[in-house]
Amino acid sequence: MARIFKKNKFLFLFLIHLFLVTTSLQAQNSIVDAENHYQAGLKLFQENKLDEALDEFTYSISKNPNHAHARFNKAMIHIRKQQYNQAILDLEDLRRISPLFDKVNYFLGFSKYKIEVADSALSDLKKEIRNHPQYYEPFYLAGRIFLHHQQADSAIYYLNKSIWLNPKYYISYHDMGVAYFLKNSLDTAASFFIEAIKLRPAAVMSHRDLGMIYYYKGNLDLATEKLNRAFQIDSLDIYTLMNLGTILYETQNYIESKNMFSRCIQAHPDYLPAYINRSAIYIEMGKYEEAIADLDYYIFNNEKNGIAYLNRGIANENTFRWKEACRDWKKAVELGVTKAQKYVEEQCKE
């Protein structure tokens, strides 16, 4: 009996050893398989074959759930495809596996910024800054988020850090200019826009915003010069067209101003402010039917702007549409435009 037991014991131990060896080999094979598919995915990613690369990274993770780089690159593809919610899921999984993985918190913050979850984005960016303070990107993005919320001092703090870490990143200088503009520090804002232009001479927004600094300082010639430079770089930029149109209007260059707003409408037909601005020029030029057409379109899409009703009332008055003019002015009064009350009292006596 003892001999049989001893024999069976050796058999049992042999089977356990065989099972462990087999399991270990299977695990090793899975890891090798995962790495092979990861490398295949990298090659496809570099060739910009995003869907095929995504399949390879997904398969790699299925074989080795702890493959951090496969998870990271999978998230990068989702970011490239603007699938930010999926990227967040991938990056949160990665952070659980590897809390200190390079830039995982930055890209989490970036993805949340893109879907406008600002507080959570800032929390992730600050984690990245604590873990990897050598990178400028999380400082820059934190500064930009504060800038969007018009918290100029906080924006300046983070943007300054970004510039110190990477003095060649022109957009940090541009955004510093915007932050100082919010603080009404026009000369300081101008210095940062000029620095941005030195680093990126074709930076449309820096030329444009520098032009508006000169505008607010009362130097219309320099403002026009800088806005014209922005227009030369990009003749379709919506804000350049609008700002240049406004300055030309103020200097009574009505035809050129009208042309700018018309260009804006051609390039961006759904941008409503261009219609109301062009209608004001048509009224100045005595082209009342054209003004009414612009204001009809504007009001159809936005019924809450009292100025649009006021101006359409003026255009209707000048085409002898008294009933329509009074209806527009009364609506303007209803929407809080006190200037329209005078028109109602003087022109709408029943």
C-alpha positions in Angstrom: 0.0 0.0 0.0 2.7 2.4 1.0 4.6 1.6 -2.2 1.5 2.4 -4.3 0.9 5.6 -2.4 4.5 6.7 -2.9 4.2 5.9 -6.6 1.0 7.9 -6.9 2.5 10.7 -5.0 5.3 11.0 -7.4 2.8 10.9 -10.3 0.7 13.6 -8.6 3.7 15.9 -8.2 4.8 15.3 -11.8 1.3 16.3 -13.0 1.4 19.5 -10.9 4.8 20.3 -12.3 3.6 19.6 -15.8 0.6 21.9 -15.3 2.7 24.7 -13.9 5.2 24.4 -16.8 2.4 24.3 -19.3 0.7 27.3 -17.7 3.9 29.2 -17.6 4.6 28.5 -21.3 1.1 29.6 -22.2 1.6 32.8 -20.3 4.9 33.4 -21.9 3.4 32.7 -25.3 0.6 35.2 -24.6 3.1 37.9 -23.6 5.2 37.2 -26.8 2.0 37.2 -28.9 0.9 40.5 -27.3 4.3 42.1 -28.0 4.2 40.9 -31.6 0.8 42.5 -32.2 1.9 45.6 -30.4 4.9 46.0 -32.7 2.6 45.4 -35.7 0.2 48.0 -34.4 3.1 50.5 -34.0 4.1 50.0 -37.6 0.5 50.5 -38.8 0.2 53.6 -36.6 3.3 55.1 -38.1 1.8 54.5 -41.6 -1.4 56.3 -40.4 -3.5 53.1 -40.8 -5.4 53.9 -37.7 -8.2 51.4 -37.7 -5.8 48.5 -38.5 -3.4 49.7 -35.8 -6.3 49.9 -33.3 -7.2 46.3 -34.0 -3.6 45.2 -33.3 -3.4 47.2 -30.0 -6.7 45.8 -28.9 -5.6 42.3 -29.6 -2.3 42.9 -27.8 -4.2 44.0 -24.7 -6.5 41.0 -24.8 -3.4 38.8 -24.7 -1.6 40.9 -22.1 -3.9 43.3 -20.1 -0.8 44.8 -18.5 0.8 46.0 -21.7 0.9 49.7 -20.8 2.3 50.9 -24.1 -0.4 49.1 -26.1 -3.1 50.8 -24.0 -1.3 54.2 -24.4 -1.1 54.0 -28.2 -4.7 52.8 -28.4 -5.7 55.9 -26.5 -3.6 58.0 -28.9 -5.5 56.7 -31.9 -8.8 57.5 -30.2 -7.5 61.1 -29.6 -6.3 61.3 -33.2 -9.8 60.2 -34.3 -11.4 62.8 -31.8 -13.0 59.9 -29.9 -12.2 61.6 -26.6 -14.6 59.6 -24.3 -13.1 56.3 -25.5 -9.6 57.8 -25.0 -10.5 58.7 -21.4 -11.6 55.1 -20.7 -8.3 53.7 -22.1 -6.2 56.2 -20.2 -8.0 55.6 -16.9 -7.3 51.9 -17.3 -3.7 52.7 -18.1 -3.4 54.9 -15.0 -4.7 52.1 -12.8 -2.1 49.7 -14.2 0.8 52.3 -14.2 0.0 55.4 -12.2 3.3 57.1 -13.1 3.2 56.3 -16.8 4.7 59.2 -18.8 2.0 61.8 -19.8 -1.0 59.6 -19.0 -2.4 62.4 -16.8 -1.6 65.0 -19.4 -3.6 63.2 -22.1 -6.4 62.5 -19.7 -6.5 66.2 -19.0 -6.3 67.0 -22.7 -9.2 64.6 -23.6 -11.4 66.0 -20.8 -10.5 69.6 -21.9 -11.8 68.6 -25.4 -15.1 67.5 -24.0 -15.3 70.6 -21.8 -14.9 68.9 -18.4 -12.6 71.7 -17.1 -12.3 70.9 -13.4 -11.5 67.3 -13.9 -9.1 68.2 -16.7 -7.2 70.6 -14.4 -7.0 67.9 -11.7 -5.3 65.5 -14.1 -3.0 68.2 -15.4 -1.9 69.1 -11.9 -1.1 65.4 -11.3 1.0 65.3 -14.4 2.8 68.4 -13.2 3.6 66.8 -9.8 4.7 63.5 -11.4 6.6 65.0 -14.4 7.4 68.7 -13.8 9.8 68.8 -16.7 7.1 68.9 -19.4 5.7 72.2 -20.6 2.5 70.8 -22.2 0.5 70.4 -18.9 1.4 73.9 -17.8 0.4 75.3 -21.1 -3.0 73.5 -21.2 -3.8 74.4 -17.6 -3.0 78.0 -18.5 -5.3 77.8 -21.5 -8.2 76.4 -19.4 -7.9 79.2 -16.9 -7.8 81.6 -19.9 -11.0 80.2 -21.2 -12.6 80.9 -17.8 -11.1 84.4 -17.9 -9.0 83.8 -14.8 -6.1 85.8 -16.1 -3.8 85.6 -13.1 -4.0 81.8 -12.9 -3.5 81.6 -16.7 -0.4 83.8 -16.5 1.1 81.7 -13.7 0.9 78.5 -15.7 1.7 80.0 -19.1 4.9 81.6 -17.6 5.9 78.1 -16.5 5.2 76.8 -20.0 7.4 79.5 -21.5 10.2 78.8 -19.1 10.2 75.1 -20.0 9.8 75.7 -23.7 10.7 79.2 -24.8 10.1 78.3 -28.5 6.4 77.4 -28.2 4.9 80.5 -29.8 1.3 79.9 -28.7 2.2 80.2 -25.1 3.3 83.8 -25.8 0.1 84.5 -27.7 -2.1 83.2 -24.9 0.0 85.3 -22.4 -0.9 88.3 -24.6 -4.6 87.4 -24.4 -4.3 87.0 -20.6 -2.7 90.5 -20.2 -5.4 91.9 -22.6 -8.0 90.6 -20.2 -6.2 92.5 -17.4 -6.3 95.6 -19.6 -2.5 95.6 -19.6 -2.3 96.6 -23.3 1.4 97.3 -23.6 2.4 94.0 -22.0 -0.2 92.1 -24.1 1.3 93.7 -27.2 4.8 92.7 -26.2 3.8 89.0 -26.0 1.9 89.1 -29.4 5.1 90.6 -30.9 7.2 87.8 -29.4 4.7 85.2 -30.8 5.1 86.8 -34.2 8.9 86.6 -34.0 8.6 82.9 -33.3 5.9 82.3 -35.9 5.8 85.1 -38.5 2.7 83.5 -40.2 0.7 83.4 -36.9 -2.6 84.8 -38.1 -4.2 85.2 -34.6 -1.1 87.0 -33.2 -1.2 89.6 -36.0 -4.9 89.9 -35.7 -4.9 90.3 -31.9 -2.0 92.8 -32.0 -4.1 94.8 -34.4 -6.9 94.9 -31.9 -4.5 96.1 -29.2 -3.6 99.0 -31.4 -7.3 99.6 -32.1 -8.1 99.8 -28.4 -5.1 102.1 -28.0 -6.6 104.4 -30.6 -4.0 103.8 -33.3 -6.3 102.9 -36.2 -3.5 103.0 -38.8 -1.4 100.4 -37.0 -4.5 98.4 -36.3 -5.4 98.3 -39.9 -1.8 97.4 -40.9 -1.7 94.4 -38.6 -5.2 93.2 -39.6 -4.3 93.5 -43.3 -1.2 91.4 -42.6 -3.4 88.8 -40.9 -5.7 88.9 -43.9 -2.8 88.4 -46.3 -1.8 85.3 -44.4 -5.4 83.8 -44.2 -8.1 85.6 -46.1 -10.8 83.3 -44.6 -10.1 83.8 -40.9 -13.5 84.7 -39.5 -12.2 87.1 -36.7 -9.7 88.9 -39.0 -12.6 89.6 -41.5 -14.9 90.8 -38.7 -12.3 93.0 -37.0 -11.1 94.5 -40.2 -14.6 95.1 -41.4 -15.4 96.9 -38.1 -12.3 99.2 -38.3 -13.1 100.0 -42.0 -16.6 100.8 -40.9 -15.4 103.2 -38.2 -13.2 105.0 -40.7 -16.2 105.3 -43.0 -14.7 103.0 -45.7 -18.2 101.5 -46.1 -17.6 99.7 -49.4 -14.4 97.9 -48.2 -16.1 97.2 -44.9 -19.1 95.7 -46.6 -16.8 93.6 -48.7 -15.1 92.2 -45.6 -18.4 91.1 -44.0 -19.5 89.7 -47.4 -16.3 87.6 -47.5 -17.0 86.4 -44.0 -20.6 85.4 -45.0 -19.3 83.6 -48.1 -16.7 81.7 -46.1 -18.9 81.1 -43.0 -22.6 81.4 -44.0 -23.8 80.5 -40.6 -21.9 83.2 -38.7 -24.8 85.5 -37.7 -22.8 88.6 -36.5 -21.6 89.2 -40.1 -25.2 89.7 -41.3 -26.1 92.2 -38.7 -22.8 94.1 -39.3 -23.3 94.1 -43.0 -26.9 95.3 -42.6 -25.7 98.4 -40.7 -23.5 99.3 -43.6 -26.3 98.8 -46.1 -28.4 101.2 -44.0 -25.5 103.8 -44.1 -25.3 103.3 -47.9 -29.1 103.6 -48.3 -29.5 100.0 -49.5 -32.5 99.3 -47.4 -33.8 96.2 -49.2 -30.4 94.5 -48.8 -30.3 95.5 -45.1 -33.8 94.0 -44.6 -32.7 90.8 -46.3 -29.7 90.4 -44.0 -31.8 91.2 -40.9 -34.6 88.8 -41.9 -32.0 86.0 -42.0 -30.4 87.1 -38.7 -33.8 87.4 -36.9 -35.0 84.0 -38.3 -32.0 82.4 -36.6 -31.9 84.6 -33.5 -35.1 86.2 -32.3 -33.6 87.6 -29.1 -31.4 90.4 -30.4 -33.3 93.7 -30.0 -30.7 95.7 -32.0 -31.6 93.6 -35.1 -35.3 94.6 -34.7 -34.3 98.3 -34.2 -32.2 98.3 -37.4 -34.8 96.5 -39.4 -37.4 99.0 -38.2 -35.2 101.8 -39.5 -34.8 100.0 -42.9 -38.5 99.4 -43.0 -39.2 103.1 -42.2 -37.0 104.1 -45.1 -38.9 101.9 -47.5 -42.3 103.3 -46.3 -43.3 100.0 -44.5 -44.6 101.9 -41.5 -46.6 99.0 -40.0 -43.6 96.7 -40.2 -41.3 99.4 -38.8 -43.5 99.9 -35.7 -43.8 96.2 -35.1 -40.0 95.9 -35.1 -39.4 98.9 -32.8 -42.0 97.6 -30.3 -40.3 94.2 -30.3 -36.9 96.0 -29.8 -38.4 97.8 -26.8 -39.7 94.5 -25.5 -36.2 93.1 -25.7 -34.7 96.0 -23.7 -33.5 98.4 -26.4 -34.3 101.7 -24.8 -33.3 103.6 -27.9 -36.2 102.1 -29.8 -38.7 103.7 -27.4 -38.1 107.1 -29.1 -39.0 105.6 -32.5 -42.2 104.1 -31.0 -43.2 107.5 -29.4 -42.5 109.6 -32.5 -43.4 107.3 -35.4 -46.0 104.9 -34.1 -48.8 107.2 -33.0 -52.1 105.6 -33.6 
